C-alpha cells in the first residue's frame, strides 16, 4: 500500500518527556522521607526543555528517518550528573527508536541548573494554600 507516514517533532518531544519521567534521578534525589513527595512540584517547576532536529528518509531510501535531541535539564544537588545524563540518554534512545522507528543520531544533555532540596521544599510551601 502506498502512502507516507510523517511524525511531528512534537511527538518526539513528548516521547522524550515521557521517557525522562521514568528516571527519578532527573527529578529528585535518591532519598526517602521528606523529599520523596517533592517530585511533582519539581517536575512542574523545572521541566526539561527539549529541542529536536528530524531528518526524513530521502526519496527512494528504504531506511528510517533520523532524529537528534538537545535536552536541557535541572537536577537536584547531590545526584551524580554523568550517571543521570547517561540514564536519560539511554532511555530516550530506547523509547524513541522503539515507538517511532526513527534512528536516534545523538542526544545532547545540557545540565542547565542545579536546585538544592531546600529550594524545592520552598516551592512546595508556596503551592499549599494556608
N, C-alpha and C positions, 0 to 999 in steps of 0.2 A: 504494500500500500504506500502510495506517495504522500508526502507531507513533511513538514518540518516542525520540530519542537524547539522552542526557544525558552530558556529560563531567565527570568529577570534578575538583575543584580540584587534587587530587594529580597528575593528568595534566598540567594546565597548569604546575605547578611543575616536573615532570620535563622537559617540553618546553623551558621556560626554562633549566633547568640544562644540558641538552644543547646548547642554542643558545650558552650562555656558554662552554662548553668549546671552541668553535670560535674563540674570541677569546683568543689567547695573552696579550695585554697584561693581561688581567684577572688572570692567574696568575703572570706573570713579566715581567722586563724584556726589552727587545729586545737582549740581549747573547748572544753565543756563548760557548763555553768552560765555565768552572766553574759558571755559573749555569744553563745550559741543562738540566741534569739535575734541577733543583730543582722542576720543575713539579708532579710527582706529590705530593711532600711538601707543597708549598704548598697545592695544591688540596685535599688531605685535611684539613690543619690549619685552613685559613682558608676553608672552603667558604661560598659566598654563602647568605644567609638570604633566602628568598623568601616573600612573602605575596601572596595572590590574592583579589580580590573579583570574583565572577562574577554576571552577570545573565542569566537565561534569557529568550528571546523571550516576549512576552505571548501570551495566548490569541488566536488568530486572526491574529497577526502572522506574516508570512512571512519576515521578516529574521532574521539570525543573532543569537545572544546576544552580550553584550559581556563583556569581562574587563579588569581593571586589575591592575597589579603594583606592589609595592614590593620593591625588591631592595637588600639591604644587602651591600656588597662590601668586601673588603680588597684593597688594591692594593700593589704593591711600590713603594717610594720611587723616584722618578725617572720614572715614567710620566706622561704628560700626561693628567690626570684628565678634563678635558672631552672629550678625544678618546676615551678609554676608555669613558666614560659614553655617548657618542653611539653608539659601535660596539655596545655591549651593548644599548642601547635598540632600535637598528635591527634587530639580529639576532633579538631576542626577538619583536618585532612581526612580522617576516617569517616566522619559523618557526611561531609560534602561529597566525597567520592562515592560513597555507598548510596546516598539518596539522589544524586543528580547525574551520575555517570561522567561528570567532568573530571579532568585530571587537575589536581592542585599543584601548581608550579612552586609556590612558596607561600609561607605565612610569616610575615614580619611582625614581631611583637615589640611594641614600644611601651615600656613602663612609664606612664605619664605622671603618676603621682603615688606617693605612699601616704596612707592615712593611719594615724595612731588609733588604737582601740577606743581611747577616750573621746576622740572626735566623733566616732560612730555612735557612741553612747549619748553624746550631747545631741546629735541629730535625732536619736530615738526619743529623747526627752521633749524636744521641740514638737515631735509628731503627736505626742499624747496630750489630749486636752486636760486641763485641770479640773 
